[in-house]
């Protein structure tokens, strides 16, 4: 996940490359009010009104963050591709961002129109802007672009959800919602459609951070769900791959600090022939994956 500084002056001066030529249609509409043939745009808006900080000069004032996106509707154009997505963000009526939706990997939305939200994600009494898009193909699927104000600029961070999606919920009790999802990287590693382990992301000091390890109640509940899914497979004597459920369960246990329970779960699966490799090789694989995925900061947690 990388940040891009999106300053209005940089957007205005950006040269038009061949791949960016469709943006001309949206620019022409903005200046003339008439859309070129075949590029009828649709506008979606969102607004967040939150109390100002104590430094506000007028008591009772509110910071009003408004956002709107225009795009060529994929249904109306019969292409099933939502194109020319452009975003405008204003703060108390002043436009701080007005340009093509960036970064490039979230520029076009396929098979679904973009969704727009204005939500205070970090409890600083000012709304952030979230644009949700869906892309098809090898680089699918669901992505969110989170815009956070940094001085007179907006910084954008892309979150790749895979096919999991998310919900906004204040699971930490801090007064601001977090992104609650399942980690699609786990079932993806086993070419499975099983649910991945819990993942909780929060906006902290301008950065989206994984705070899953600090949610023991949620992790324990999620672990029970994966254990039950694994037990159902065994009762049914299903031929389905048990490893995605096992890995999700073990991931929750490791983040709860129950390494001995995680090792016991692996031994139990090994006795049932579910690992498709030796226990030692499987533990080494999980150690590498968990380190890469940020579930742990140490090597050899499972003693591979």
C-alpha positions as CSV (number, residue, x, y, z in Angstrom):
1,X,0.0,0.0,0.0
2,X,1.6,3.2,-1.1
3,X,0.8,6.9,-0.6
4,X,0.6,9.4,-3.4
5,X,0.5,13.2,-2.7
6,X,-2.3,14.6,-4.8
7,X,-1.9,18.3,-5.0
8,X,-4.3,20.3,-7.4
9,X,-1.4,22.0,-9.1
10,X,0.3,18.7,-9.9
11,X,-2.9,17.3,-11.3
12,X,-3.5,20.3,-13.6
13,X,0.0,20.2,-15.0
14,X,0.1,16.4,-15.6
15,X,0.7,15.7,-19.3
16,X,-1.9,13.8,-21.3
17,X,-0.5,10.4,-22.3
18,X,-2.2,8.2,-24.8
19,X,-3.7,6.0,-22.1
20,X,-5.2,9.1,-20.4
21,X,-6.9,10.6,-23.5
22,X,-10.4,9.7,-22.3
23,X,-10.0,12.3,-19.6
24,X,-10.5,15.0,-22.3
25,X,-14.2,14.1,-22.4
26,X,-14.7,14.9,-18.7
27,X,-12.7,18.1,-19.0
28,X,-14.8,19.2,-22.0
29,X,-18.0,18.5,-20.0
30,X,-16.7,20.6,-17.1
31,X,-16.0,23.6,-19.4
32,X,-19.0,23.5,-21.7
33,X,-21.7,21.5,-19.9
34,X,-22.1,19.3,-22.9
35,X,-20.8,15.7,-23.0
36,X,-19.2,14.4,-26.2
37,X,-21.1,11.6,-27.9
38,X,-20.9,8.3,-26.0
39,X,-19.5,9.8,-22.8
40,X,-22.6,10.7,-20.8
41,X,-21.2,11.2,-17.2
42,X,-22.9,10.3,-14.0
43,X,-22.2,12.2,-10.7
44,X,-22.2,10.7,-7.2
45,X,-21.7,12.8,-4.1
46,X,-21.0,12.3,-0.5
47,X,-20.7,14.8,2.4
48,X,-19.4,14.5,6.0
49,X,-20.1,17.2,8.6
50,X,-18.1,16.9,11.7
51,X,-17.4,19.3,14.7
52,X,-14.3,21.5,14.3
53,X,-11.3,21.1,16.6
54,X,-11.1,23.4,19.6
55,X,-8.9,25.7,17.6
56,X,-11.8,26.8,15.4
57,X,-12.3,30.6,15.6
58,X,-16.1,30.4,15.7
59,X,-17.7,28.2,18.4
60,X,-20.1,25.7,17.0
61,X,-18.6,25.8,13.5
62,X,-18.4,22.5,11.5
63,X,-15.8,21.2,9.1
64,X,-17.8,20.2,6.0
65,X,-16.0,17.8,3.7
66,X,-17.8,17.2,0.4
67,X,-16.8,14.9,-2.4
68,X,-18.2,14.1,-5.8
69,X,-17.2,11.8,-8.6
70,X,-18.1,11.8,-12.2
71,X,-17.7,8.9,-14.5
72,X,-19.0,7.3,-17.7
73,X,-21.6,4.7,-16.6
74,X,-20.8,1.2,-17.8
75,X,-24.4,0.2,-18.1
76,X,-25.5,3.2,-20.1
77,X,-22.4,2.9,-22.4
78,X,-23.1,-0.9,-22.7
79,X,-19.4,-1.6,-22.0
80,X,-19.8,-2.9,-18.4
81,X,-16.8,-0.6,-17.6
82,X,-17.0,2.5,-15.6
83,X,-14.5,4.9,-17.1
84,X,-13.2,8.5,-16.8
85,X,-13.6,8.5,-13.0
86,X,-12.8,12.0,-11.7
87,X,-12.9,13.1,-8.1
88,X,-13.5,16.5,-6.5
89,X,-13.0,17.1,-2.7
90,X,-13.9,20.4,-1.1
91,X,-13.4,21.5,2.5
92,X,-15.8,24.2,3.7
93,X,-16.5,25.1,0.1
94,X,-12.8,25.3,-1.0
95,X,-11.7,22.7,-3.6
96,X,-8.5,21.0,-2.4
97,X,-8.5,18.2,-5.0
98,X,-10.0,18.1,-8.5
99,X,-8.7,15.6,-10.9
100,X,-8.6,12.1,-12.3
101,X,-9.0,9.4,-9.7
102,X,-5.5,8.2,-8.8
103,X,-3.5,6.0,-8.5
104,X,-3.6,4.1,-11.8
105,X,-4.5,0.7,-10.4
106,X,-7.8,2.0,-9.1
107,X,-8.5,4.3,-12.0
108,X,-11.2,2.3,-13.9
109,X,-14.0,0.5,-12.2
110,X,-15.2,-2.7,-13.9
111,X,-18.6,-4.3,-13.6
112,X,-19.7,-1.9,-10.8
113,X,-20.1,1.8,-10.4
114,X,-17.7,3.5,-7.9
115,X,-19.1,4.0,-4.4
116,X,-18.3,7.2,-2.5
117,X,-18.3,7.8,1.3
118,X,-17.2,10.7,3.6
119,X,-16.4,9.3,7.0
120,X,-14.2,10.4,9.9
121,X,-11.8,7.4,10.1
122,X,-9.3,8.7,12.7
123,X,-11.4,10.6,15.2
124,X,-9.8,14.0,14.3
125,X,-13.2,15.6,13.7
126,X,-12.8,15.8,10.0
127,X,-14.1,13.3,7.4
128,X,-11.9,11.3,5.1
129,X,-13.1,10.3,1.7
130,X,-13.4,6.7,0.6
131,X,-13.9,5.7,-3.1
132,X,-14.6,2.0,-3.6
133,X,-14.1,0.4,-7.0
134,X,-14.2,-3.1,-8.4
135,X,-11.8,-4.3,-11.1
136,X,-11.9,-7.5,-13.1
137,X,-9.1,-9.5,-14.7
138,X,-5.8,-10.7,-13.3
139,X,-5.5,-7.7,-11.0
140,X,-9.0,-8.0,-9.5
141,X,-11.0,-7.4,-7.4
142,X,-12.2,-4.9,-4.8
143,X,-10.2,-1.8,-3.9
144,X,-10.7,1.2,-1.7
145,X,-8.9,4.5,-2.2
146,X,-8.8,6.4,1.0
147,X,-8.1,10.2,0.8
148,X,-6.8,11.9,4.0
149,X,-6.1,15.6,4.2
150,X,-2.4,16.6,4.9
151,X,-2.2,20.3,5.0
152,X,-3.4,21.8,1.7
153,X,-3.1,18.4,-0.1
154,X,-4.9,15.1,0.0
155,X,-2.9,11.9,0.2
156,X,-4.4,8.7,-1.2
157,X,-3.8,5.2,-0.1
158,X,-5.1,2.1,-2.0
159,X,-6.3,-0.9,0.0
160,X,-6.6,-4.1,-2.0
161,X,-9.4,-6.3,-0.5
162,X,-9.2,-9.1,-3.0
163,X,-12.7,-10.6,-3.2
164,X,-13.4,-10.1,0.5
165,X,-14.9,-6.6,0.8
166,X,-15.2,-4.8,4.2
167,X,-17.5,-3.2,6.7
168,X,-16.9,-0.1,8.8
169,X,-17.3,-0.7,12.5
170,X,-15.7,0.8,15.6
171,X,-14.3,-2.5,17.0
172,X,-11.6,-0.8,19.0
173,X,-14.0,1.4,21.0
174,X,-12.0,4.5,20.1
175,X,-14.9,6.4,18.6
176,X,-13.9,6.1,15.0
177,X,-14.7,3.2,12.7
178,X,-12.2,0.7,11.4
179,X,-12.2,-1.4,8.2
180,X,-13.2,-4.9,9.2
181,X,-12.5,-7.6,6.7
182,X,-11.2,-11.1,6.1
183,X,-7.7,-11.5,4.7
184,X,-8.2,-12.8,1.1
185,X,-4.5,-13.6,0.8
186,X,-4.9,-16.8,2.8
187,X,-7.6,-18.5,0.6
188,X,-5.9,-17.0,-2.4
189,X,-2.7,-18.9,-1.6
190,X,-4.6,-22.1,-1.8
191,X,-6.9,-21.3,-4.7
192,X,-9.9,-21.5,-2.4
193,X,-13.1,-19.5,-1.9
194,X,-12.9,-20.1,1.9
195,X,-13.1,-17.1,4.2
196,X,-9.8,-15.8,5.3
197,X,-8.7,-14.8,8.9
198,X,-9.8,-11.6,10.5
199,X,-8.2,-8.4,9.4
200,X,-8.8,-5.0,11.0
201,X,-7.3,-1.9,9.4
202,X,-7.4,1.6,11.0
203,X,-6.3,5.1,9.9
204,X,-3.7,6.2,12.4
205,X,-1.7,9.4,11.9
206,X,-2.4,9.5,8.2
207,X,-1.4,5.8,7.7
208,X,-3.7,2.8,7.3
209,X,-2.4,0.2,9.7
210,X,-3.2,-3.4,10.6
211,X,-4.5,-3.4,14.2
212,X,-5.8,-6.9,14.2
213,X,-3.4,-8.2,16.8
214,X,-4.9,-5.6,19.3
215,X,-8.4,-7.1,19.0
216,X,-8.3,-10.3,21.1
217,X,-12.1,-10.6,21.4
218,X,-12.6,-10.3,17.7
219,X,-9.7,-12.7,16.9
220,X,-11.0,-15.3,19.4
221,X,-14.5,-15.1,17.8
222,X,-13.0,-15.5,14.4
223,X,-10.8,-18.4,15.4
224,X,-13.9,-20.3,16.7
225,X,-15.5,-19.8,13.4
226,X,-12.6,-21.2,11.5
227,X,-12.3,-24.1,13.9
228,X,-16.0,-25.0,13.4
229,X,-15.5,-24.8,9.6
230,X,-12.6,-27.2,9.9
231,X,-14.7,-29.6,12.1
232,X,-17.6,-29.5,9.6
233,X,-15.3,-30.6,6.8
234,X,-14.0,-33.5,8.9
235,X,-17.5,-34.7,9.9
236,X,-18.7,-34.7,6.3
237,X,-15.5,-36.4,5.3
238,X,-15.3,-33.8,2.5
239,X,-12.6,-34.0,-0.2
240,X,-12.3,-30.2,0.0
241,X,-8.9,-28.8,0.9
242,X,-8.8,-28.2,4.6
243,X,-5.7,-26.1,4.6
244,X,-7.3,-22.7,4.0
245,X,-9.5,-23.2,7.1
246,X,-6.5,-24.5,9.1
247,X,-4.2,-21.6,8.1
248,X,-6.9,-19.0,9.0
249,X,-7.4,-20.7,12.3
250,X,-3.7,-20.9,13.0
251,X,-3.2,-17.2,11.9
252,X,-5.8,-16.1,14.5
253,X,-4.2,-18.2,17.2
254,X,-0.7,-16.9,16.5
255,X,-1.9,-13.3,16.7
256,X,-3.6,-14.1,20.0
257,X,-0.3,-15.3,21.2
258,X,-1.4,-19.0,21.5
259,X,1.5,-20.5,19.6
260,X,1.2,-23.8,21.4
261,X,-2.4,-24.1,20.3
262,X,-1.4,-23.3,16.7
263,X,1.2,-26.0,16.7
264,X,-1.3,-28.5,18.2
265,X,-3.8,-27.6,15.4
266,X,-1.1,-28.4,12.8
267,X,-0.3,-31.7,14.4
268,X,-4.0,-32.6,14.4
269,X,-4.2,-31.9,10.7
270,X,-1.0,-33.8,10.0
271,X,-2.5,-36.9,11.7
272,X,-5.5,-36.7,9.4
273,X,-3.3,-36.3,6.3
274,X,-4.6,-32.7,5.6
275,X,-1.3,-30.9,5.1
276,X,-0.2,-32.6,1.8
277,X,3.4,-32.2,3.0
278,X,5.4,-32.9,6.2
279,X,4.5,-31.0,9.3
280,X,8.0,-29.4,9.4
281,X,7.7,-28.1,5.8
282,X,4.2,-26.8,6.5
283,X,5.4,-24.9,9.6
284,X,8.2,-23.4,7.6
285,X,5.8,-22.4,4.9
286,X,3.5,-20.7,7.4
287,X,6.4,-19.0,9.1
288,X,7.4,-17.4,5.8
289,X,3.8,-16.5,4.9
290,X,2.9,-15.0,8.3
291,X,6.0,-12.9,8.3
292,X,5.2,-11.6,4.7
293,X,1.6,-11.0,5.6
294,X,2.4,-9.1,8.8
295,X,0.9,-11.6,11.2
296,X,4.2,-11.8,13.1
297,X,7.4,-9.8,13.2
298,X,9.6,-12.8,14.1
299,X,10.9,-15.7,12.1
300,X,10.3,-19.3,13.1
301,X,7.3,-18.6,15.3
302,X,5.9,-22.0,14.6
303,X,9.3,-23.7,14.9
304,X,9.5,-24.8,11.3
